[in-house]
Amino acid sequence: MATLCRVHSILIILAVSITSNARTLEPTNHPVDEIAGNSLRVTTSAGVGVLPVYVSKDVSKVQPEVTRAIVIFHGVKRNAVGYFRSANEAADFAGKSGKGTLVIAPQFLIEEDAAAFNLNSTILRWHHSAWEGGGDASGPAPISSFDAIDAILAELADRSRFPGLQQVVLAGHSAGGQVVQRYAVMGRGEAALVKLGIHVRYVVANPSSYVYFSQDRPVTTSTFARYEGSCKTFNRWKYGTEDPPPYIGQRSFAEMEDDYIRRDIIYLLGTSDTDPRHPELDISCEGEAQGPHRFARGMAYFSYLKARHPDNFAQRLWEVPHVGHDEREMFHSKCGMQALFDIPGCASAKGR
């Protein structure tokens, strides 16, 4: 079983006892089928917690061959094992599954998971979807999901174990895409990697919503105006800049937007992810203010960013043809392979 060891964050073997739970829950709150077998100790000024993770190599040992790390983020059902397998399959298809690629899949559990599996009180858990926007855990300490990502990236910045690491890709689909996009706005973990010359990329696939930096919202997918609708909370975090999580610290959104625009971000949108009644689509008034469905919301958000930053805008949006809301088809597509592994083949990447 793989282990990670650092003074401030240690990947340890996690033993859990499984108990039956016959409660009837909403689909996204139903307990997960399994808990990741390894875990990352996350230490902050607010306290200490343990985050379950899947890892593809024994990273307690030096991994000199690893040049690329894929950190893959699950969707709202928290099925990290499925995303872990999918990312490893993508590496196989890309011919990158040997010693050169490390796959890490964190698992953000909720209170229902902790109860169903009778988890140790040290295991991090969140109230419903708070983890999607960097919210604090409900236990064992108020630790942000972004603190946990910082800890993962700090592990990867350990040159004593990853002397050949060249690139880290944070990739998420659906709710995982929301995590990646919000972390790209607010996250602090990239700095240590960049200082070592390690390139960091963010791959945001089919999220339900995005963080807007102003009170503008789409009128069409290419025009915007100050929002004047009936949704009073349209600009609250995780949709806008009001009431951000404590993780933000003293930074301003203007500073974070400047950093965000400079980051290597690829938005992957399935052209068939157009169902306004999809069971996992965010249909809150805040989400609806961004467009009728995921494809329209993604197209609009990219246009919004380009309009705000007309000079030297280097982020990319790639359309994945004929694919709906399916993370496997998204990441196994030619555009997914190019985003994750830099293998040319994405038709919509040409000229962008």
C-alpha positions in Angstrom: 0.0 0.0 0.0 1.5 3.3 -1.0 2.4 5.9 1.7 3.4 9.6 1.6 5.5 11.0 4.4 6.2 14.6 5.3 6.4 16.6 8.6 3.2 18.5 7.9 1.2 16.0 5.8 1.6 12.2 5.8 -0.1 9.7 3.6 -1.1 6.8 5.8 -2.9 3.6 5.5 -6.6 4.1 6.4 -8.5 1.2 7.9 -12.3 1.6 7.9 -15.1 -0.7 9.1 -18.1 -0.9 6.8 -21.6 -1.0 8.3 -24.9 -1.2 6.5 -27.0 1.8 6.3 -30.6 1.6 5.0 -31.4 5.3 5.2 -33.1 6.8 2.2 -31.1 9.8 1.0 -31.1 12.1 -2.0 -28.9 10.6 -4.8 -25.9 12.9 -4.2 -26.1 12.4 -0.4 -26.2 8.6 -0.6 -23.1 7.1 1.0 -20.2 6.2 -1.3 -19.6 2.6 -2.2 -16.0 2.6 -0.8 -13.5 4.8 0.9 -10.0 5.3 -0.5 -7.4 3.1 1.2 -4.7 5.7 1.6 -4.9 9.1 3.2 -3.2 12.4 3.5 -2.7 14.1 6.8 -3.6 17.8 6.4 -2.3 20.2 9.1 -3.4 23.8 9.3 -3.6 26.5 12.0 -7.3 25.4 12.4 -6.4 21.8 13.2 -5.5 18.5 11.7 -7.6 16.2 9.5 -7.1 13.2 7.3 -8.2 13.1 3.6 -8.7 9.7 1.9 -6.9 9.4 -1.5 -6.1 6.9 -4.2 -2.5 6.8 -5.5 -1.1 4.8 -8.4 2.4 4.3 -7.0 4.2 3.8 -3.7 5.2 7.4 -3.2 6.8 6.7 0.2 9.7 5.7 -2.1 11.7 7.9 -4.4 10.1 8.0 -7.9 12.8 9.3 -10.2 10.9 8.3 -13.3 7.8 10.3 -12.6 7.6 13.3 -14.9 3.8 14.0 -14.8 1.3 13.9 -12.0 -2.4 13.8 -12.7 -4.6 14.9 -9.7 -8.1 13.9 -10.7 -11.2 15.3 -8.8 -14.4 13.3 -8.5 -18.0 14.6 -9.1 -20.8 15.2 -6.7 -21.3 11.5 -5.9 -17.7 11.4 -4.6 -16.9 8.2 -6.5 -13.2 8.8 -6.4 -12.4 5.2 -7.3 -14.2 5.5 -10.7 -12.3 8.7 -11.5 -9.0 7.1 -10.4 -9.6 4.1 -12.7 -10.6 6.4 -15.6 -7.5 8.5 -15.2 -5.3 5.4 -15.2 -7.1 4.1 -18.3 -6.5 7.4 -20.0 -2.8 7.0 -19.2 -2.9 3.5 -20.7 -4.5 4.8 -23.9 -2.0 7.6 -24.1 0.9 5.2 -23.6 1.8 7.1 -20.4 0.9 4.5 -17.8 4.5 3.4 -17.1 6.8 4.8 -14.6 6.4 8.3 -15.9 2.9 9.1 -14.7 1.5 9.3 -11.2 -2.3 9.5 -10.6 -3.7 10.8 -7.4 -7.5 10.9 -6.7 -8.6 12.7 -3.5 -11.9 11.9 -1.9 -14.0 14.6 -0.3 -16.4 12.8 2.0 -19.6 14.1 3.5 -21.2 13.5 6.9 -23.4 10.7 5.5 -20.3 8.8 4.3 -18.7 9.1 7.7 -21.8 7.8 9.4 -22.3 4.9 7.0 -18.7 3.6 7.3 -18.4 4.5 11.0 -15.2 6.4 10.1 -12.6 7.5 12.7 -13.3 11.0 13.9 -10.0 12.2 12.3 -11.3 11.7 8.8 -12.3 14.9 7.0 -15.9 15.3 6.1 -18.0 18.2 4.8 -21.6 19.2 4.9 -23.1 18.2 1.6 -21.4 20.1 -1.3 -19.3 22.6 0.8 -16.1 21.0 -0.5 -16.9 22.1 -4.1 -16.0 25.7 -3.3 -13.3 25.5 -0.7 -15.6 25.4 2.2 -14.4 24.3 5.7 -14.9 20.7 6.8 -17.6 20.0 9.4 -15.1 17.8 11.2 -12.7 17.1 12.7 -11.5 20.7 12.2 -12.6 23.6 10.0 -10.1 22.7 7.2 -10.8 24.0 3.7 -11.0 21.5 0.9 -8.4 23.9 -0.7 -6.1 23.3 2.2 -6.2 19.6 1.4 -5.3 20.4 -2.3 -2.5 22.6 -1.0 -1.2 19.6 1.0 -1.3 17.3 -2.1 0.7 19.9 -4.1 3.2 20.3 -1.3 3.8 16.6 -1.4 4.5 16.8 -5.1 6.9 19.7 -4.6 9.2 17.3 -2.6 12.2 17.0 -4.9 13.7 14.3 -2.7 10.9 12.0 -3.9 10.0 13.5 -7.2 13.3 14.7 -8.7 12.2 14.4 -12.3 8.6 15.9 -12.0 8.0 18.3 -14.8 4.2 18.8 -14.9 1.2 18.6 -12.6 -2.3 18.5 -14.0 -5.3 19.2 -11.8 -8.4 17.9 -13.7 -12.0 17.6 -12.7 -15.3 16.9 -14.3 -18.8 18.2 -13.2 -18.5 19.0 -9.5 -14.8 18.1 -9.8 -14.5 20.7 -12.5 -16.1 23.2 -10.1 -13.4 22.4 -7.5 -10.6 22.8 -10.1 -12.0 26.1 -11.4 -12.4 27.6 -7.9 -9.0 26.4 -6.8 -7.4 27.9 -9.9 -9.0 31.2 -8.7 -8.1 31.0 -5.0 -5.6 28.2 -4.5 -2.1 28.8 -3.1 -0.4 25.5 -3.8 0.8 26.2 -7.3 3.5 28.6 -6.1 5.9 26.0 -4.6 5.7 23.9 -7.8 6.3 26.8 -10.1 9.3 27.9 -8.1 10.9 24.5 -8.8 10.2 24.8 -12.5 7.2 22.4 -12.4 4.4 23.5 -14.8 0.9 23.4 -13.4 -2.2 23.0 -15.6 -5.9 23.1 -14.7 -8.4 21.1 -16.8 -12.0 22.2 -16.1 -14.5 19.8 -17.7 -18.3 20.3 -17.8 -18.9 22.1 -14.5 -22.4 23.4 -13.6 -21.1 26.9 -12.7 -18.1 29.2 -12.5 -16.8 32.1 -10.4 -17.6 35.5 -11.9 -15.3 38.4 -11.0 -18.0 41.0 -11.4 -21.8 41.4 -11.2 -22.1 40.9 -15.0 -23.9 37.7 -16.2 -24.7 36.4 -19.7 -27.4 37.8 -21.8 -26.4 35.5 -24.6 -23.3 33.3 -24.8 -21.3 36.3 -26.0 -22.9 39.4 -24.5 -23.1 40.4 -20.8 -24.7 43.0 -18.6 -25.0 43.7 -14.9 -27.4 41.2 -13.5 -30.8 42.7 -12.6 -32.8 39.5 -12.0 -34.7 38.2 -9.0 -31.9 36.1 -7.6 -30.6 38.1 -4.6 -27.7 35.7 -4.0 -26.4 35.5 -7.6 -23.0 36.9 -6.7 -22.3 35.0 -3.5 -19.4 32.6 -3.5 -19.1 30.0 -5.1 -20.7 31.9 -8.0 -19.2 35.3 -7.4 -17.1 37.4 -5.1 -19.4 37.9 -2.1 -18.9 36.0 1.2 -15.9 33.9 0.2 -14.6 31.1 2.4 -12.1 31.9 5.2 -9.4 30.3 3.1 -9.2 33.5 1.0 -7.2 35.2 3.8 -6.4 38.9 3.1 -6.2 38.6 -0.7 -8.5 40.6 -3.0 -10.4 39.2 -5.9 -8.6 41.7 -8.2 -5.3 40.1 -7.2 -6.6 36.6 -7.7 -8.2 37.4 -11.0 -4.8 38.7 -12.3 -3.2 35.4 -11.1 -6.1 33.3 -12.6 -5.8 34.8 -16.1 -2.1 33.9 -16.2 -2.6 30.3 -15.3 -2.6 27.4 -17.8 -6.3 26.5 -17.9 -8.1 24.4 -20.5 -11.9 24.3 -20.4 -13.3 21.1 -21.9 -17.0 21.3 -22.9 -19.0 18.4 -24.3 -21.1 19.7 -27.1 -24.0 17.4 -26.1 -24.0 18.5 -22.4 -27.1 20.6 -23.1 -29.8 19.1 -21.0 -31.4 21.9 -18.8 -33.0 19.2 -16.7 -30.0 17.0 -16.1 -30.4 15.4 -12.7 -27.0 16.7 -11.5 -27.2 20.2 -13.1 -27.1 23.1 -10.7 -30.6 24.6 -11.1 -30.3 27.1 -8.2 -31.1 30.7 -9.2 -27.4 31.4 -8.9 -26.6 28.6 -11.4 -29.5 29.6 -13.7 -28.1 33.1 -13.9 -25.1 31.7 -15.7 -27.1 30.0 -18.5 -29.6 27.3 -19.3 -27.2 24.3 -19.3 -23.5 23.4 -18.9 -22.4 23.9 -22.5 -24.0 27.4 -22.7 -22.6 28.3 -19.3 -19.1 27.3 -20.3 -19.2 29.1 -23.6 -20.5 32.2 -21.9 -17.9 32.2 -19.2 -15.0 31.9 -21.7 -16.4 34.8 -23.7 -16.7 36.8 -20.4 -13.0 36.2 -19.6 -11.9 37.2 -23.1 -14.0 40.4 -22.9 -12.4 41.3 -19.6 -8.9 40.5 -20.7 -8.7 41.2 -24.5 -4.9 41.4 -24.5 -2.7 38.3 -24.1 -5.5 36.0 -23.1 -3.9 32.5 -23.3 -6.5 30.2 -21.8 -8.2 27.7 -24.0 -11.6 26.2 -24.6 -11.9 22.9 -26.4 -15.2 21.5 -27.5 -15.5 17.7 -27.3 -18.0 16.8 -30.1 -21.0 14.6 -29.5 -20.2 14.0 -25.8 -22.6 14.8 -23.0 -22.1 14.7 -19.2 -19.7 11.8 -19.1 -16.3 12.1 -17.5 -14.9 9.0 -19.1 -15.8 10.0 -22.6 -14.5 13.5 -21.9 -11.1 12.6 -20.6 -10.7 9.6 -23.0 -11.5 11.8 -26.0 -8.7 13.3 -28.2 -9.2 16.6 -26.6 -9.0 15.0 -23.1 -5.8 13.2 -24.1 -4.3 16.5 -25.3 -5.3 18.3 -22.2 -4.0 15.6 -19.8 -1.0 14.4 -21.7 -0.2 16.9 -24.4 -0.9 14.3 -27.2 -2.0 16.2 -30.3 -5.3 15.3 -31.9 -8.0 17.7 -30.5 -9.6 19.3 -33.6 -10.9 22.3 -31.7 -7.4 23.0 -30.3 -6.1 24.0 -33.7 -5.7 27.7 -34.0 -6.5 28.3 -30.3 
